[in-house]
Amino acid sequence: MFEDIIKQLRLNQGLNQVELAKELHVTKQCISNWENGNIAPSVDMLIKIAKYFSVSTDYLLGMDNRRYIETTGLTDRQITHIQQIIGDILESK
């Protein structure tokens, strides 16, 4: 569950374990242990990971499949444009 999700999120961002470790201020070994299911992150770290990847903690735990796009700093018009693009993509499926 978590191990597969965090690995996929990392790969989707084009990050290796060392790069993600630097972003989260942990060791590469810590990332490796998470991805191998050897240990789970603390609640505080789970929140930090969720914020970094713009997902919910429920998503990280496999309880929700929704993803989010950070729109802070965008105008209402820009957000509407993004929503239209997403709508177009969903319609083309």
LUMPARO-225254 format. One record per residue: residue number from 1; residue in three letters; chain; x negated, y negated, z negated of N, C-alpha, C, CB in turn. Coordinates in steps of 0.2 Angstrom, whole numbers. Glycine has a CB too. Layout:
<sites>
[site NUM,"ala","A",[X,Y,Z],[X,Y,Z],[X,Y,Z],[X,Y,Z]]
...
</sites>
This chain:
<sites>
[site 1,"met","A",[-4,6,0],[0,0,0],[-4,-6,0],[5,0,-6]]
[site 2,"phe","A",[-6,-9,-6],[-10,-15,-6],[-16,-14,-2],[-11,-17,-14]]
[site 3,"glu","A",[-20,-9,-3],[-26,-8,0],[-26,-9,8],[-29,-1,-2]]
[site 4,"asp","A",[-20,-6,11],[-19,-6,18],[-17,-13,20],[-14,-1,20]]
[site 5,"ile","A",[-13,-17,16],[-11,-23,18],[-17,-28,17],[-5,-25,13]]
[site 6,"ile","A",[-21,-28,12],[-26,-33,12],[-31,-32,17],[-29,-33,5]]
[site 7,"lys","A",[-33,-26,19],[-37,-24,24],[-35,-27,31],[-39,-17,25]]
[site 8,"gln","A",[-28,-26,32],[-25,-28,38],[-25,-36,39],[-18,-26,39]]
[site 9,"leu","A",[-24,-39,33],[-24,-46,33],[-31,-49,34],[-21,-49,26]]
[site 10,"arg","A",[-36,-46,31],[-43,-48,32],[-45,-47,39],[-47,-44,28]]
[site 11,"leu","A",[-43,-41,42],[-45,-40,49],[-41,-45,54],[-43,-33,51]]
[site 12,"asn","A",[-35,-46,53],[-31,-51,57],[-34,-58,57],[-24,-51,54]]
[site 13,"gln","A",[-38,-60,51],[-41,-66,51],[-48,-66,54],[-41,-69,44]]
[site 14,"gly","A",[-50,-60,56],[-57,-59,59],[-62,-60,54],[-58,-64,64]]
[site 15,"leu","A",[-61,-58,48],[-66,-58,42],[-69,-52,40],[-62,-61,36]]
[site 16,"asn","A",[-75,-51,39],[-78,-45,36],[-77,-46,28],[-85,-44,38]]
[site 17,"gln","A",[-79,-40,25],[-78,-40,18],[-82,-46,14],[-80,-34,15]]
[site 18,"val","A",[-88,-47,16],[-92,-52,13],[-89,-59,14],[-99,-52,17]]
[site 19,"glu","A",[-86,-61,20],[-83,-67,21],[-77,-68,17],[-81,-68,28]]
[site 20,"leu","A",[-73,-63,16],[-67,-64,12],[-69,-64,5],[-63,-57,13]]
[site 21,"ala","A",[-74,-61,3],[-77,-61,-4],[-79,-68,-6],[-83,-56,-5]]
[site 22,"lys","A",[-82,-71,-1],[-85,-78,-2],[-79,-83,-3],[-89,-81,4]]
[site 23,"glu","A",[-74,-82,1],[-68,-86,1],[-64,-86,-6],[-63,-84,7]]
[site 24,"leu","A",[-64,-80,-9],[-60,-78,-15],[-65,-79,-21],[-57,-71,-14]]
[site 25,"his","A",[-71,-80,-20],[-76,-80,-25],[-76,-74,-29],[-74,-86,-30]]
[site 26,"val","A",[-77,-68,-26],[-78,-62,-29],[-84,-59,-25],[-71,-57,-29]]
[site 27,"thr","A",[-85,-53,-27],[-91,-49,-24],[-88,-45,-18],[-95,-44,-28]]
[site 28,"lys","A",[-92,-43,-13],[-90,-39,-8],[-88,-32,-10],[-96,-38,-3]]
[site 29,"gln","A",[-91,-30,-16],[-89,-23,-19],[-82,-24,-21],[-94,-22,-25]]
[site 30,"cys","A",[-80,-29,-24],[-73,-30,-26],[-68,-29,-21],[-72,-37,-30]]
[site 31,"ile","A",[-70,-32,-15],[-65,-32,-9],[-65,-25,-7],[-68,-36,-3]]
[site 32,"ser","A",[-71,-21,-7],[-72,-14,-5],[-67,-10,-9],[-79,-12,-5]]
[site 33,"asn","A",[-68,-11,-16],[-64,-7,-21],[-57,-8,-20],[-66,-9,-28]]
[site 34,"trp","A",[-54,-14,-18],[-47,-16,-17],[-45,-12,-11],[-46,-23,-16]]
[site 35,"glu","A",[-49,-12,-6],[-47,-9,1],[-47,-1,0],[-52,-11,6]]
[site 36,"asn","A",[-51,1,-4],[-52,9,-5],[-47,11,-10],[-59,11,-7]]
[site 37,"gly","A",[-43,7,-13],[-38,9,-19],[-41,11,-25],[-34,14,-16]]
[site 38,"asn","A",[-48,9,-26],[-51,10,-32],[-49,6,-38],[-59,10,-32]]
[site 39,"ile","A",[-48,0,-37],[-45,-5,-42],[-40,-9,-39],[-51,-9,-45]]
[site 40,"ala","A",[-36,-13,-43],[-31,-18,-41],[-33,-24,-44],[-24,-16,-43]]
[site 41,"pro","A",[-32,-30,-40],[-34,-36,-42],[-29,-38,-48],[-33,-41,-37]]
[site 42,"ser","A",[-32,-43,-52],[-28,-46,-58],[-22,-50,-55],[-32,-50,-62]]
[site 43,"val","A",[-17,-51,-59],[-12,-55,-57],[-14,-62,-54],[-7,-56,-63]]
[site 44,"asp","A",[-19,-65,-58],[-21,-71,-56],[-24,-71,-49],[-26,-74,-61]]
[site 45,"met","A",[-28,-66,-48],[-31,-65,-41],[-26,-63,-36],[-37,-59,-42]]
[site 46,"leu","A",[-21,-59,-38],[-16,-57,-33],[-13,-64,-30],[-11,-53,-36]]
[site 47,"ile","A",[-11,-69,-35],[-9,-75,-33],[-13,-79,-28],[-7,-79,-39]]
[site 48,"lys","A",[-20,-79,-30],[-25,-82,-26],[-25,-79,-19],[-32,-82,-29]]
[site 49,"ile","A",[-25,-72,-18],[-25,-69,-12],[-19,-71,-8],[-25,-61,-13]]
[site 50,"ala","A",[-13,-71,-11],[-7,-73,-8],[-7,-80,-5],[-1,-72,-13]]
[site 51,"lys","A",[-10,-84,-9],[-10,-91,-6],[-15,-92,-1],[-13,-96,-12]]
[site 52,"tyr","A",[-21,-88,-1],[-26,-88,4],[-23,-86,11],[-32,-84,2]]
[site 53,"phe","A",[-19,-80,11],[-16,-78,17],[-9,-80,19],[-16,-70,16]]
[site 54,"ser","A",[-7,-85,15],[0,-88,16],[5,-82,16],[0,-92,22]]
[site 55,"val","A",[5,-78,11],[10,-72,10],[12,-72,3],[7,-65,12]]
[site 56,"ser","A",[18,-69,2],[20,-69,-5],[16,-63,-9],[28,-67,-5]]
[site 57,"thr","A",[17,-63,-15],[14,-57,-19],[18,-51,-18],[14,-59,-27]]
[site 58,"asp","A",[24,-52,-17],[29,-46,-15],[26,-43,-8],[36,-48,-14]]
[site 59,"tyr","A",[24,-47,-3],[21,-45,3],[15,-41,2],[20,-50,8]]
[site 60,"leu","A",[11,-43,-2],[4,-40,-4],[6,-33,-7],[0,-44,-8]]
[site 61,"leu","A",[11,-33,-11],[13,-26,-15],[17,-22,-11],[16,-28,-21]]
[site 62,"gly","A",[19,-24,-5],[23,-19,0],[30,-19,-2],[20,-12,-1]]
[site 63,"met","A",[32,-25,-5],[39,-25,-7],[43,-30,-3],[40,-27,-14]]
[site 64,"asp","A",[40,-33,2],[43,-38,6],[39,-38,13],[44,-45,3]]
[site 65,"asn","A",[42,-39,18],[38,-39,25],[38,-46,28],[41,-34,29]]
[site 66,"arg","A",[41,-51,24],[41,-58,27],[34,-61,26],[46,-62,23]]
[site 67,"arg","A",[32,-65,31],[26,-69,31],[28,-76,32],[21,-67,37]]
[site 68,"tyr","A",[24,-81,29],[25,-88,29],[20,-92,33],[26,-90,22]]
[site 69,"ile","A",[22,-97,36],[17,-102,39],[17,-108,35],[19,-103,46]]
[site 70,"glu","A",[11,-110,33],[10,-116,29],[11,-122,33],[3,-117,26]]
[site 71,"thr","A",[16,-127,31],[18,-132,35],[17,-139,31],[25,-132,37]]
[site 72,"thr","A",[13,-138,26],[12,-145,22],[8,-149,26],[8,-143,15]]
[site 73,"gly","A",[10,-156,26],[7,-161,30],[9,-162,37],[-1,-159,30]]
[site 74,"leu","A",[14,-157,39],[17,-158,46],[23,-162,46],[18,-151,49]]
[site 75,"thr","A",[24,-165,51],[31,-169,51],[37,-165,52],[30,-175,57]]
[site 76,"asp","A",[43,-167,51],[49,-164,52],[49,-162,59],[55,-168,50]]
[site 77,"arg","A",[47,-166,64],[47,-164,71],[42,-159,73],[45,-171,75]]
[site 78,"gln","A",[36,-159,70],[32,-153,71],[34,-147,68],[25,-155,68]]
[site 79,"ile","A",[37,-147,63],[40,-141,60],[46,-138,64],[43,-142,52]]
[site 80,"thr","A",[50,-142,67],[55,-140,71],[53,-137,77],[60,-146,73]]
[site 81,"his","A",[47,-140,80],[44,-137,86],[41,-130,85],[38,-142,88]]
[site 82,"ile","A",[38,-129,79],[36,-123,77],[42,-118,77],[32,-123,70]]
[site 83,"gln","A",[47,-120,73],[53,-116,73],[56,-114,80],[58,-119,69]]
[site 84,"gln","A",[56,-118,84],[58,-117,91],[54,-112,95],[58,-123,95]]
[site 85,"ile","A",[47,-113,94],[42,-108,97],[43,-101,94],[35,-110,95]]
[site 86,"ile","A",[44,-100,87],[46,-94,84],[52,-91,87],[46,-95,76]]
[site 87,"gly","A",[57,-95,87],[64,-93,90],[63,-90,97],[69,-98,90]]
[site 88,"asp","A",[59,-94,101],[58,-91,108],[54,-85,108],[54,-97,112]]
[site 89,"ile","A",[49,-84,104],[46,-78,104],[50,-72,101],[40,-78,99]]
[site 90,"leu","A",[54,-73,96],[59,-68,94],[64,-66,99],[63,-70,88]]
[site 91,"glu","A",[66,-71,103],[71,-69,109],[68,-65,114],[74,-76,111]]
[site 92,"ser","A",[62,-66,115],[58,-63,121],[57,-56,119],[52,-66,123]]
[site 93,"lys","A",[58,-53,113],[56,-46,111],[61,-42,114],[56,-46,104]]
</sites>
